[in-house]
């Protein structure tokens, strides 16, 4: 395998838009997403001598961007309150005495692989993610999209695993309700 050569002069044309969208879904702030992309390009320029060519240029840049996003989350953690008992977000999904959801989840009657390719579904999901409260969004993205371990998230935000579980549970419930009301009703 030959070593890939970096082409910094074309980074903005080739990758800026997709990196911006990638960042925006995660941080929910257009200005912050733009700054993260710029910081990524700057960091890549400064460290281009470390590029080993073991991945594509795009993969390498997105790796840097992911680290910048994590730094953003770390720096913003002092600005959000992680209190799962907060009365501002209440569970709208109830459970019966046997522990089953009431009402039961809607059957989407869709093949998961086809759903993953559905651009309309992706737009609704992005919109629903956008509608999550800030703390729910950050922790959900870190766990479910970035794949961070629960232990690492708990350490970053100084919360107990049970608190993380409650927050993720509530985020998933809110996403489920949003998806069911905004996507299933339009099919």
Backbone as CSV, one residue per row, in Angstrom:
resi,resn,N_x,N_y,N_z,CA_x,CA_y,CA_z,C_x,C_y,C_z
1,UNK,0.851,-1.191,0.000,0.000,0.000,0.000,0.887,1.241,0.000
2,UNK,0.620,2.162,-0.890,1.428,3.372,-0.938,0.874,4.388,0.050
3,UNK,1.777,5.188,0.548,1.396,6.202,1.532,0.616,7.323,0.845
4,UNK,-0.551,7.658,1.413,-1.353,8.742,0.855,-0.675,10.070,1.164
5,UNK,-0.755,10.983,0.221,-0.144,12.298,0.382,-1.252,13.299,0.687
6,UNK,-0.998,14.165,1.649,-1.983,15.178,2.017,-2.026,16.285,0.974
7,UNK,-3.221,16.851,0.813,-3.412,17.941,-0.138,-4.165,19.078,0.560
8,UNK,-3.484,19.808,1.469,-4.151,20.838,2.275,-4.841,21.929,1.457
9,UNK,-4.358,22.179,0.260,-4.942,23.248,-0.554,-6.383,22.938,-0.965
10,UNK,-6.757,21.683,-0.951,-8.107,21.298,-1.364,-9.000,20.864,-0.206
11,UNK,-8.513,20.926,1.005,-9.303,20.468,2.150,-10.647,21.184,2.254
12,UNK,-10.633,22.494,2.137,-11.886,23.241,2.302,-12.899,22.821,1.234
13,UNK,-12.462,22.758,-0.021,-13.375,22.377,-1.102,-13.894,20.950,-0.940
14,UNK,-13.021,20.043,-0.523,-13.389,18.632,-0.453,-14.159,18.250,0.810
15,UNK,-13.818,18.857,1.942,-14.315,18.324,3.214,-15.079,19.306,4.099
16,UNK,-14.963,20.596,3.873,-15.530,21.574,4.813,-17.025,21.392,5.035
17,UNK,-17.794,21.227,3.960,-19.250,21.106,4.114,-19.639,19.870,4.911
18,UNK,-19.040,18.725,4.574,-19.434,17.510,5.296,-18.932,17.542,6.747
19,UNK,-17.785,18.165,6.978,-17.286,18.284,8.352,-18.190,19.219,9.157
20,UNK,-18.661,20.284,8.516,-19.569,21.215,9.188,-20.865,20.499,9.580
21,UNK,-21.457,19.753,8.635,-22.700,19.021,8.938,-22.475,18.005,10.060
22,UNK,-21.349,17.297,9.988,-20.990,16.320,11.008,-20.923,17.002,12.386
23,UNK,-20.292,18.154,12.448,-20.153,18.894,13.703,-21.485,19.442,14.182
24,UNK,-22.262,19.995,13.262,-23.527,20.622,13.631,-24.496,19.630,14.265
25,UNK,-24.562,18.412,13.740,-25.432,17.393,14.323,-25.019,17.117,15.764
26,UNK,-23.749,17.211,16.047,-23.251,16.874,17.367,-23.322,18.034,18.354
27,UNK,-23.018,19.257,17.933,-22.940,20.360,18.882,-24.152,21.291,18.877
28,UNK,-25.020,21.177,17.875,-26.263,21.961,17.804,-26.044,23.471,17.771
29,UNK,-24.880,23.940,17.389,-24.591,25.368,17.375,-23.829,25.678,16.093
30,UNK,-24.458,26.384,15.136,-23.801,26.647,13.857,-22.449,27.347,13.995
31,UNK,-22.373,28.314,14.877,-21.112,29.040,15.065,-20.033,28.116,15.640
32,UNK,-20.398,27.303,16.622,-19.436,26.367,17.213,-19.005,25.320,16.189
33,UNK,-19.950,24.846,15.371,-19.622,23.852,14.346,-18.618,24.430,13.358
34,UNK,-18.837,25.672,12.954,-17.920,26.338,12.036,-16.530,26.486,12.666
35,UNK,-16.499,26.891,13.922,-15.220,27.046,14.622,-14.493,25.711,14.771
36,UNK,-15.238,24.654,15.009,-14.625,23.329,15.133,-13.972,22.888,13.824
37,UNK,-14.626,23.168,12.708,-14.046,22.808,11.409,-12.779,23.620,11.172
38,UNK,-12.846,24.914,11.461,-11.657,25.753,11.283,-10.522,25.286,12.184
39,UNK,-10.831,24.980,13.431,-9.805,24.505,14.365,-9.203,23.186,13.894
40,UNK,-10.038,22.352,13.279,-9.559,21.072,12.748,-8.557,21.301,11.622
41,UNK,-8.912,22.186,10.691,-7.996,22.467,9.583,-6.688,23.065,10.093
42,UNK,-6.781,23.959,11.065,-5.577,24.570,11.622,-4.701,23.518,12.301
43,UNK,-5.323,22.665,13.106,-4.565,21.604,13.793,-3.941,20.640,12.790
44,UNK,-4.681,20.327,11.728,-4.164,19.414,10.702,-2.968,20.038,9.985
45,UNK,-3.066,21.313,9.687,-1.930,21.993,9.044,-0.692,21.956,9.941
46,UNK,-0.904,22.235,11.228,0.216,22.238,12.177,0.836,20.858,12.353
47,UNK,0.014,19.819,12.233,0.528,18.474,12.516,0.582,17.576,11.286
48,UNK,0.557,18.161,10.113,0.556,17.333,8.905,1.802,16.467,8.789
49,UNK,2.881,16.870,9.435,4.104,16.058,9.410,3.924,14.741,10.162
50,UNK,2.884,14.643,10.993,2.650,13.411,11.755,1.755,12.428,11.006
51,UNK,1.195,12.854,9.875,0.315,11.981,9.096,1.128,10.796,8.568
52,UNK,0.731,9.611,8.994,1.502,8.404,8.654,1.009,7.735,7.374
53,UNK,-0.114,8.174,6.851,-0.637,7.579,5.625,-1.320,6.246,5.832
54,UNK,-1.614,5.892,7.084,-2.275,4.609,7.366,-3.782,4.680,7.131
55,UNK,-4.278,5.873,6.929,-5.695,6.070,6.634,-5.776,7.094,5.510
56,UNK,-6.989,7.330,5.050,-7.163,8.347,4.013,-7.062,9.729,4.658
57,UNK,-6.842,10.702,3.830,-6.790,12.088,4.288,-8.095,12.462,4.990
58,UNK,-9.218,12.061,4.399,-10.542,12.355,4.957,-10.697,11.722,6.340
59,UNK,-10.317,10.464,6.475,-10.427,9.769,7.766,-9.565,10.461,8.813
60,UNK,-8.364,10.857,8.420,-7.446,11.540,9.337,-8.050,12.868,9.798
61,UNK,-8.602,13.646,8.868,-9.210,14.929,9.231,-10.418,14.738,10.150
62,UNK,-11.249,13.754,9.845,-12.420,13.503,10.696,-11.998,13.009,12.080
63,UNK,-10.900,12.288,12.152,-10.375,11.885,13.458,-10.000,13.094,14.297
64,UNK,-9.352,14.053,13.661,-8.995,15.298,14.362,-10.265,16.032,14.777
65,UNK,-11.242,16.103,13.864,-12.501,16.776,14.165,-13.209,16.129,15.357
66,UNK,-13.216,14.808,15.417,-13.854,14.122,16.550,-13.191,14.518,17.862
67,UNK,-11.867,14.638,17.855,-11.167,15.073,19.071,-11.523,16.519,19.420
68,UNK,-11.667,17.363,18.430,-12.050,18.762,18.671,-13.463,18.826,19.260
69,UNK,-14.354,17.973,18.766,-15.721,17.942,19.298,-15.703,17.489,20.759
70,UNK,-14.899,16.480,21.057,-14.808,16.019,22.453,-14.244,17.126,23.337
71,UNK,-13.245,17.856,22.835,-12.708,18.993,23.593,-13.795,20.041,23.825
72,UNK,-14.624,20.260,22.831,-15.732,21.205,22.943,-16.693,20.757,24.045
73,UNK,-17.044,19.465,24.035,-17.936,18.939,25.075,-17.305,19.085,26.458
74,UNK,-16.028,18.779,26.549,-15.341,18.898,27.841,-15.360,20.340,28.336
75,UNK,-15.073,21.269,27.447,-15.019,22.668,27.864,-16.407,23.219,28.175
76,UNK,-17.434,22.659,27.550,-18.786,23.166,27.789,-19.478,22.452,28.939
77,UNK,-18.869,21.392,29.481,-19.550,20.654,30.544,-19.788,21.505,31.773
78,UNK,-18.924,22.495,31.987,-19.123,23.352,33.154,-20.315,24.293,32.974
79,UNK,-20.825,24.373,31.717,-21.946,25.253,31.442,-23.294,24.545,31.465
80,UNK,-23.286,23.210,31.623,-24.555,22.508,31.674,-24.700,21.803,33.011
81,UNK,-25.914,21.695,33.435,-26.214,21.014,34.682,-26.673,19.598,34.351
82,UNK,-26.059,18.625,34.978,-26.455,17.229,34.761,-27.227,16.778,35.995
83,UNK,-28.507,17.014,35.988,-29.361,16.622,37.103,-30.547,15.843,36.554
84,UNK,-30.482,14.519,36.603,-31.564,13.726,36.018,-32.885,13.851,36.757
85,UNK,-32.884,14.424,37.943,-34.127,14.569,38.689,-34.783,15.914,38.414
86,UNK,-34.166,16.705,37.540,-34.696,18.023,37.207,-36.133,17.904,36.736
87,UNK,-36.981,18.795,37.204,-38.392,18.728,36.844,-38.665,19.310,35.462
88,UNK,-37.642,19.953,34.816,-37.895,20.551,33.507,-38.147,19.496,32.432
89,UNK,-37.538,18.307,32.563,-37.762,17.236,31.599,-38.423,16.076,32.334
90,UNK,-39.685,15.859,32.049,-40.374,14.751,32.697,-40.598,13.652,31.684
91,UNK,-40.622,12.426,32.156,-40.891,11.297,31.273,-42.346,11.348,30.848
92,UNK,-42.564,11.331,29.546,-43.915,11.297,29.031,-44.347,9.866,28.767
93,UNK,-43.385,8.959,28.753,-43.705,7.557,28.557,-43.906,6.934,29.936
94,UNK,-45.012,6.283,30.105,-45.332,5.666,31.377,-45.201,4.150,31.258
95,UNK,-45.095,3.492,32.391,-44.978,2.039,32.423,-46.086,1.487,33.298
96,UNK,-46.647,0.346,32.862,-47.700,-0.277,33.659,-47.069,-1.085,34.802
97,UNK,-47.913,-1.730,35.600,-47.426,-2.448,36.791,-46.508,-3.625,36.444
98,UNK,-46.592,-4.123,35.217,-45.721,-5.235,34.831,-44.409,-4.737,34.207
99,UNK,-44.240,-3.396,34.115,-43.005,-2.840,33.587,-42.999,-2.603,32.087
100,UNK,-44.148,-2.794,31.427,-44.235,-2.575,29.983,-44.634,-1.134,29.685
101,UNK,-44.160,-0.631,28.550,-44.499,0.736,28.151,-45.990,0.875,27.924
102,UNK,-46.508,2.006,28.328,-47.903,2.311,28.123,-48.003,3.760,27.653
103,UNK,-48.327,4.095,26.431,-48.726,3.168,25.387,-47.529,2.419,24.810
104,UNK,-47.843,1.288,24.178,-46.790,0.469,23.589,-46.159,1.211,22.421
105,UNK,-44.871,0.939,22.153,-44.216,1.585,21.009,-44.917,1.202,19.703
106,UNK,-44.943,2.140,18.794,-45.549,1.907,17.487,-44.655,0.979,16.679
107,UNK,-45.268,0.048,15.952,-44.515,-0.820,15.060,-44.274,-0.046,13.771
108,UNK,-43.016,0.174,13.426,-42.685,0.995,12.265,-42.783,0.214,10.961
109,UNK,-42.896,-1.095,11.043,-43.003,-1.924,9.842,-41.981,-1.532,8.776
110,UNK,-40.726,-1.460,9.204,-39.681,-1.065,8.270,-38.424,-1.872,8.538
111,UNK,-37.774,-2.277,7.470,-36.500,-2.974,7.561,-35.434,-1.976,8.030
112,UNK,-34.710,-2.269,9.122,-33.712,-1.326,9.646,-32.664,-0.910,8.615
113,UNK,-32.255,-1.813,7.721,-31.255,-1.457,6.708,-31.824,-0.437,5.722
114,UNK,-33.084,-0.614,5.339,-33.708,0.356,4.435,-33.929,1.682,5.158
115,UNK,-34.257,1.621,6.439,-34.460,2.842,7.215,-33.182,3.666,7.277
116,UNK,-32.045,2.989,7.390,-30.759,3.686,7.471,-30.443,4.433,6.186
117,UNK,-31.009,4.004,5.083,-30.763,4.648,3.794,-31.827,5.698,3.454
118,UNK,-32.825,5.847,4.289,-33.932,6.751,4.027,-33.551,8.185,4.406
119,UNK,-33.387,9.060,3.409,-32.945,10.428,3.685,-34.008,11.227,4.436
120,UNK,-35.277,10.936,4.184,-36.355,11.634,4.893,-36.300,11.291,6.385
121,UNK,-36.084,10.016,6.668,-35.954,9.576,8.056,-34.741,10.241,8.706
122,UNK,-33.635,10.332,7.970,-32.422,10.957,8.513,-32.669,12.422,8.867
123,UNK,-33.439,13.125,8.038,-33.745,14.538,8.313,-34.587,14.673,9.576
124,UNK,-35.578,13.804,9.723,-36.437,13.860,10.907,-35.631,13.513,12.152
125,UNK,-34.758,12.503,12.044,-33.915,12.137,13.179,-33.015,13.295,13.573
126,UNK,-32.394,13.957,12.599,-31.531,15.108,12.890,-32.333,16.209,13.573
127,UNK,-33.550,16.439,13.096,-34.416,17.457,13.699,-34.791,17.080,15.130
128,UNK,-35.089,15.805,15.349,-35.444,15.343,16.697,-34.243,15.436,17.641
129,UNK,-33.076,15.094,17.145,-31.857,15.241,17.954,-31.667,16.696,18.336
130,UNK,-31.905,17.569,17.383,-31.761,19.012,17.595,-32.706,19.494,18.704
131,UNK,-33.863,18.837,18.812,-34.859,19.251,19.794,-34.618,18.756,21.209
132,UNK,-33.638,17.879,21.385,-33.345,17.402,22.738,-32.770,18.524,23.587
133,UNK,-33.042,18.515,24.883,-32.373,19.469,25.770,-30.854,19.302,25.649
134,UNK,-30.132,20.366,25.855,-28.686,20.393,25.630,-27.948,19.244,26.309
135,UNK,-28.231,19.027,27.598,-27.499,17.969,28.304,-27.843,16.585,27.757
136,UNK,-29.108,16.377,27.395,-29.499,15.093,26.820,-28.787,14.890,25.489
137,UNK,-28.784,15.942,24.674,-28.152,15.869,23.355,-26.668,15.525,23.471
138,UNK,-25.954,16.232,24.314,-24.508,16.005,24.444,-24.201,14.581,24.890
139,UNK,-24.883,14.124,25.914,-24.602,12.787,26.428,-25.049,11.708,25.453
140,UNK,-26.176,11.907,24.788,-26.647,10.937,23.800,-25.657,10.832,22.640
141,UNK,-25.198,11.970,22.135,-24.232,11.970,21.032,-22.944,11.278,21.456
142,UNK,-22.462,11.599,22.646,-21.213,10.992,23.116,-21.346,9.474,23.214
143,UNK,-22.460,9.003,23.729,-22.647,7.566,23.944,-23.051,6.833,22.667
144,UNK,-24.063,7.310,21.991,-24.657,6.556,20.888,-24.065,6.866,19.519
145,UNK,-23.572,8.062,19.319,-23.015,8.413,18.010,-21.494,8.307,18.020
146,UNK,-20.865,8.843,19.056,-19.404,8.779,19.138,-18.918,7.453,19.722
147,UNK,-19.806,6.735,20.401,-19.444,5.424,20.933,-18.551,5.463,22.166
148,UNK,-18.582,6.566,22.900,-17.790,6.665,24.125,-18.322,5.706,25.170
149,UNK,-17.430,5.196,25.974,-17.855,4.286,27.034,-18.604,5.063,28.123
150,UNK,-19.506,4.374,28.802,-20.255,4.991,29.892,-19.304,5.480,30.972
151,UNK,-18.299,4.683,31.243,-17.325,5.050,32.287,-16.635,6.371,31.954
152,UNK,-16.226,6.523,30.707,-15.530,7.744,30.298,-16.463,8.951,30.375
153,UNK,-17.715,8.776,29.945,-18.684,9.873,30.015,-18.927,10.271,31.466
154,UNK,-19.113,9.286,32.322,-19.346,9.566,33.744,-18.161,10.318,34.345
155,UNK,-16.959,9.927,33.979,-15.766,10.623,34.481,-15.689,12.050,33.956
156,UNK,-15.998,12.233,32.671,-15.938,13.566,32.056,-16.915,14.532,32.724
157,UNK,-18.112,14.044,33.039,-19.151,14.920,33.569,-19.381,14.749,35.068
158,UNK,-18.550,13.923,35.689,-18.616,13.703,37.130,-20.037,13.327,37.567
159,UNK,-20.575,12.294,36.900,-21.894,11.790,37.254,-21.799,10.290,37.504
160,UNK,-22.789,9.771,38.180,-22.845,8.342,38.471,-23.446,7.606,37.267
161,UNK,-23.088,6.337,37.085,-23.649,5.561,35.971,-25.180,5.542,35.967
162,UNK,-25.789,5.511,37.146,-27.258,5.507,37.189,-27.827,6.823,36.646
163,UNK,-27.141,7.937,36.925,-27.589,9.228,36.384,-27.482,9.221,34.857
164,UNK,-26.373,8.685,34.349,-26.197,8.601,32.905,-27.303,7.750,32.301
165,UNK,-27.597,6.622,32.923,-28.630,5.739,32.403,-29.972,6.463,32.338
166,UNK,-30.318,7.202,33.380,-31.597,7.924,33.415,-31.642,8.967,32.299
167,UNK,-30.551,9.713,32.133,-30.513,10.749,31.100,-30.638,10.124,29.710
168,UNK,-29.890,9.046,29.463,-29.965,8.379,28.158,-31.351,7.787,27.923
169,UNK,-31.937,7.233,28.965,-33.301,6.677,28.865,-34.281,7.779,28.461
170,UNK,-34.179,8.916,29.117,-35.086,10.022,28.800,-34.834,10.564,27.397
171,UNK,-33.576,10.635,27.000,-33.247,11.102,25.645,-33.840,10.160,24.605
172,UNK,-33.689,8.866,24.825,-34.236,7.883,23.883,-35.762,7.986,23.814
173,UNK,-36.391,8.157,24.969,-37.850,8.293,24.992,-38.296,9.530,24.224
174,UNK,-37.600,10.642,24.433,-37.963,11.861,23.718,-37.740,11.709,22.212
175,UNK,-36.648,11.054,21.841,-36.397,10.802,20.413,-37.476,9.912,19.823
176,UNK,-37.855,8.875,20.558,-38.896,7.945,20.095,-40.199,8.703,19.863
177,UNK,-40.598,9.506,20.822,-41.850,10.246,20.687,-41.787,11.228,19.525
178,UNK,-40.663,11.918,19.403,-40.500,12.875,18.312,-40.542,12.173,16.962
179,UNK,-39.833,11.053,16.858,-39.802,10.298,15.600,-41.202,9.789,15.241
180,UNK,-41.911,9.280,16.231,-43.233,8.743,15.965,-44.208,9.844,15.547
181,UNK,-44.083,11.017,16.125,-45.034,12.070,15.773,-44.618,12.831,14.522
182,UNK,-43.343,12.882,14.203,-42.887,13.661,13.050,-42.560,12.840,11.806
183,UNK,-42.349,11.562,11.976,-42.011,10.761,10.794,-43.094,9.750,10.476
184,UNK,-43.550,9.014,11.470,-44.563,7.999,11.197,-45.853,8.622,10.696
185,UNK,-46.165,9.816,11.183,-47.409,10.468,10.771,-47.328,11.032,9.360
186,UNK,-46.110,11.118,8.789,-45.971,11.674,7.442,-45.828,10.594,6.385
187,UNK,-45.695,9.323,6.813,-45.505,8.223,5.853,-46.764,7.938,5.077
